[in-house]
Amino acid sequence: MQPVTTFKNMADLRVEIDALDGRIVTLLAQRAKLIAQAVVLKPAEGLPARIDSRVDAVIDNVTTKAQDQGLDPDLVETLWREMIEWSIRLEEKTLGTATTTAPSQNQSEETGL
């Protein structure tokens, strides 16, 4: 990527942003393939879909890297938590260990549960 100050108009800047977005999507697809492999490996190792200590370690790692790059760590944490939760839901669904969420008090009253 060329230095951001070299872009003198929005059209050129948007071309670069679009190209970067494509690279990010490619990396996310690669990450998703790794998660698919985790679904294969976890049962053999007796591991559940959600491992809170691993979630915490991943979040700590990426927020530290964000800070090192001058990127808002809160943004990175939000993005990664969403990716992690998506991954865990996929793993639970595939492994047959999906947890159900108890209905909220309002839902219970509305549905009569």
C-alpha positions in Angstrom: 0.0 0.0 0.0 1.3 3.4 -0.8 1.4 6.1 1.9 -2.1 7.5 2.5 -1.0 11.1 1.9 -0.3 10.2 -1.8 -4.0 9.9 -2.5 -5.2 13.2 -3.8 -8.8 12.4 -4.7 -11.5 10.2 -3.3 -11.8 8.0 -6.3 -8.2 6.8 -6.0 -8.6 6.4 -2.3 -11.7 4.3 -2.7 -10.0 2.0 -5.2 -7.3 1.4 -2.5 -9.9 0.8 0.2 -11.8 -1.6 -2.0 -8.7 -3.5 -2.7 -7.8 -3.7 1.0 -11.4 -4.8 1.8 -10.8 -7.7 -0.7 -7.6 -8.7 1.1 -9.4 -8.6 4.4 -12.2 -10.8 3.1 -9.6 -13.3 1.8 -8.0 -13.4 5.2 -11.4 -13.9 6.9 -12.1 -16.8 4.6 -8.8 -18.3 5.6 -9.6 -17.8 9.2 -13.0 -19.5 8.7 -11.3 -22.5 7.2 -9.1 -22.8 10.3 -12.2 -22.7 12.4 -13.7 -25.5 10.3 -10.6 -27.5 11.1 -11.0 -26.7 14.8 -14.4 -28.4 14.6 -12.6 -31.5 13.4 -9.8 -31.4 16.0 -11.7 -30.4 19.2 -13.7 -33.6 19.7 -10.6 -35.7 19.4 -8.9 -33.6 22.1 -12.0 -33.5 24.3 -12.3 -29.7 23.9 -15.6 -27.8 24.0 -16.5 -25.2 21.4 -16.2 -22.3 23.9 -12.9 -22.1 25.9 -13.1 -18.8 27.8 -9.4 -18.6 28.5 -8.7 -18.9 24.8 -11.3 -16.2 24.0 -9.6 -13.9 26.5 -6.1 -14.7 25.1 -7.2 -13.9 21.6 -8.8 -10.7 22.6 -5.8 -9.6 24.6 -3.5 -10.5 21.6 -5.5 -8.6 19.0 -6.1 -5.5 21.1 -2.4 -5.3 21.9 -1.6 -5.5 18.2 -4.2 -2.9 17.5 -2.6 -0.5 20.0 0.8 -1.2 18.5 -0.6 -0.2 15.1 -2.3 2.9 16.4 -5.8 1.4 15.8 -8.6 1.7 18.3 -8.4 -1.4 20.5 -12.1 -1.1 21.3 -13.0 -1.4 17.6 -10.8 -4.4 17.3 -12.2 -6.0 20.4 -15.8 -5.5 19.1 -14.9 -7.0 15.7 -13.1 -10.0 17.1 -15.7 -10.8 19.7 -18.3 -10.9 16.9 -16.0 -13.2 14.9 -15.3 -15.4 17.9 -19.0 -15.7 18.8 -19.8 -16.6 15.2 -17.1 -19.3 15.3 -18.3 -20.7 18.6 -21.9 -20.9 17.3 -20.7 -22.7 14.2 -18.7 -25.1 16.3 -21.6 -25.8 18.6 -23.9 -26.3 15.8 -21.5 -28.7 14.0 -20.6 -30.5 17.2 -24.2 -30.8 18.3 -23.5 -28.9 21.5 -25.4 -25.7 20.8 -26.6 -24.1 24.0 -30.1 -22.6 24.2 -30.6 -19.3 25.8 -33.3 -19.1 28.4 -36.1 -16.7 27.4 -36.0 -13.3 29.0 -38.6 -12.4 31.6 -40.4 -10.3 28.9 -40.4 -13.2 26.4 -41.8 -15.5 29.1 -44.6 -13.2 29.9 -45.4 -12.7 26.2 -45.4 -16.3 25.3 -46.8 -17.6 28.6 -43.7 -19.6 29.4 
